[in-house]
Amino acid sequence: MRWGIFFLGWMAFQSGAYAAIVAQPIEYQHDGQVLEGYLAYDNAVQGKRPGVIVVHEWKGLNDYARGRAEQLAALGYIAFAVDMYGKGIYAEDHQQAAKLSGAYREDRTLMRARARVGYEVLANHPLTDPGRMAAIGYCFGGTTVLEMARAGFDLKGVISFHGGLGTPMPAEPGTLKAKIVVMQGAEDTHTAGDIPDFKNEMRAAGADWQLIEFGGAVHSFTVPEAGNDPSKGSAYDPAADRRSWAMLEQFLKEIFA
C-alpha cells in the first residue's frame, strides 16, 4: 500500500470531516530540464506554515521520498520532495544510480543549482512561510541538503540521513545559516571515511551541528526496501529509523519555534 493512501485515509478519519493530506505532482524546470516534484500539505491547517524540502536517494524520486513528504504534511508542515534528475528519470539498478548521482557528486555547483530551483518552488508557494524552511535528505539526498547548507540557503536547519558527508566545496565561516544534524549508522562503511573531515569542516566554519550515530546500523537504515541483512552494507534498522524520525520531529519543533 502506498504511504499516501494510508495518510489520506488516516487524516480523513481523524478529522471526521474533509481534512486530508493534499498531495500533488508539481512540474518545474532547471536549465532546460523538466523536473517533477511532489508537494504535500494538510488542508486542515490554516494559513502559512513551515516548509520542508525532501531530497531523494540516489536512484531518483520515488514513493519513499513522497511518503516522507506526506509524513511531514501530517505533522502540519508543507513538504516538497524535489526531483534532482528529471521528470520520469529513475535508475533501474545501482549501476545507473551511480551514474546519475555521480554527475552531481562530481559537480557540486550543479547539485546546488538544481536544489535551488526546488527550494524556490516551495519558498514561493502561497502556503509556505519562507522564513521558516528546512531540508532533509536520504543518502544522495543527505549529501544534497548539506550542500544546500554550505551554499548558504536560507534554511533554519538541515538533516542528513545516512548521506555522504564529503565535499570539494567546504563551508566557510559566516556562510552557514542552517543548523545541521547528521544521522549515520555507526557501522556504515560507505560514509565512515568522510566523518573526520566533516567534523573539522563544521568546527572551522563555526557551525551549529550534531553528528548522531546509531549503534549496529549500516547504510540506508531508514529504508525498508534495503532489506534486513547488514552484511550487505545496506539494511533497514527499525529502531534506528524510529528513533531518528523522532529526533527529526523534535529538531523541527526547535528550529521553527
N, C-alpha and C positions, 0 to 999 in steps of 0.2 A: 504493500500500500504506500502511495506517495505520502510524504510527510504533510504536504499541502492539504490533501484531502482530510487527513486526520485533524489538522489545526482548524480548517474551515468548519468541520463538524463540531469540534470541541468548543470553539468560540461561539458558534450559534447556539449551542446547547446552554452554555454558561450564561449567555445574555437573556435567554428566554424570549428574545425578540429578533431584531435584524442585525445586531452587531456581528461582525465577522472579519476575518483577515481578508483584505483585498490584496490580491497578488496578480501581477500582470507583466508581460514582457515589454521592454522599452528599447526601441531602436535608437541608436545614435552613431556618430561617425568619428573616426580619427584618421587623418592623413589619407583620405580616400577609402578607408576600410570600413565597411558596415559592421557594426557591433550590435549585439542584442543582450542587454542585461535583464535583470529580474527584480522588480520592485514589490515590496510587501509592507503593509501597514494595517493597523486595526481601525476600522471606520467608526468605532465607538469612542475613540479618543478625539477630543475636541481641540481644534487649533493646531498650531505648530508644535512639533515635538523633536527631540534629538534624533539625528540621523547617523546610521552606522553603515559604512561600506563593508561588504564581504568580498574577499578575493579568493577565487577557486584554487584547487590543486593543479598539478602540472598537466593533467590530461585536458583540462578546459572546464567551462561552466557546465555543471551537471546538477542532478537532483539533490545531491548532498549540499552543495552551496546554496541552492534555492531553499532547501529545508532549513538551513541555518538562518537565512533571511526571514523565513516565516516564524521561527522561534523568537527572533529579535522583535518582530512585529507583535507577537503575543505578549511581549514584555512592555509594550507601549511605545516602541521606537518605530521610526520609518527606516527600512533597510533596503539597500540596493546591492544585489550581487552583480558585480561588474563582469564584463566579458573582455578578457585580455587578448584573445586570439582572433575573433571574428565570428560573425553570425554563422552558426552551423558547423564551426570547426571544432572537432573533438577528437582527440587521439584514440586510436583503436588499441594501441598497446604501449608498453613502456618505451620502445624504440621511438615511436612517433612522439610520445610525450617529451622525451629527452630533446628531440629536435625542436619542437615547438617552444618549450620553456627555455632551451639553450639560447635561442635568439635574444631573449630578454635578459638572461643572466649575463650574457656577453656584452650587452648594450644597455647599461643602466639608465642612460638618458632616454632611450626609447621606452623602457619599463616605466619610468616616472611620467613621461608624457602620456602614455596610454592610460595609466592610472589616473592622471589628472582629469581627462575628459569624463571618466566615470564619476569621479569626485564632483565635478561641476554639475553633472546631471542631477545628482542627489542634492547638492547645495542649493540649486536653483528651483527645486520642487516646491510648490506653494505650501506643502505641509511640513517642510523641513525648517528647523531653526538652524541657520547656517553658522551661528555662533557656538553651537553645541554639536560637534560631529566627532566621530571616532572611526577607526578602521580595524577590521580583524581579517586574518588570512590563515590559510592552511597550506603547509608545505611550500610550494612555489608562491602561494598567496601570502604566506608569512614573510617570505623574503620581500615581496612586493610592498606590504604595508610598512616594513622597516625602511624601505627606500622612500616611501611617501613621507615618513617622519624625517629622514635625513635631508630630504629636499625642502623641508620647512613648510609642508602643507599645514593649513590652518585646522589642526585637529587637536582635540583635547587629549586624546590618547590612542594608542595602537596596541593590539595584542597579536603576537605571532604564535601560532600553534605548530609545533614541530617543523619550523621553517629553517631554511638556510640562513645563517647569520653573517656570513662574509660579504664584503663589498669592496669594489675598487674605488668607491667614492665615499669614504667615511664621513661621518658627521663632523662638522666644525663647531667650535664653541660659539654659542649665540644663535645657532640656526634652528635648533630643535624647539618646537612649540608643544609637541605631544609628550605626555608621559608614556613610558614604554614598559610593556610587560611581555616577557618571552617565556613560553611554556614548552619545555623539552622533555622527551623521555630520557631518563638517566642512562639508559643503555642504547641510545640512538647513535649508532656508528656513522650514520650518514651526515650528521651535523656536529658531532663532538669536536672535530678539529677546528671549528670556527669559534668555539666558545672563548678561548683565551684572548684572541684578538678583539672579539666583540666586547668583552669586559673592559679591555684597555681603551677601546674606542669610546664607550659610554663614559668612562671616567674622564678621559681627555676632553670630551665635549661638554662636560658638566650636566649630563642628562639626569632626569628623574626616571630611574629604571629599576626593574626587578628581573631576575632570572630564576625561574622555578623549575626544578627537575623532579620528575615523578619516578620513584624507585621501581625498577623492574620493567618499566615501559620502554618500548622501542619506537621506531619511526611510525608515523600515521596512527598514533594511539587513540585518536578521536574518531577514526573512520571504520565503521563496522565492516565495510567491504574489504578491508585489509586482511581479514581472516584472523585466526587465533593461534598462529604458530610463530612465536617470537624469533625462532631460529632462522627464519627467512629475512629478518632485518626490519620487516614492517608487519605490524599486527595491532589489532584493536585491543584496548585495555579498558573495560567498562568502568572500573573505579577511577582511573586517571581521566577518562572522558567526563564522568560525572563531576569530579572534583574541579577539574579545570573550567568547566562551564559555570559552576557555582562561583568560582573566583572571577570569571568574566562578569557575571551579573553584579557582583559587589564592586568591581572596578568601574563599571559603567555608572552605577549609582554615585560613586565617589566623584568622578570627573564631571558628571552632569548636574551635580547638586547646585 
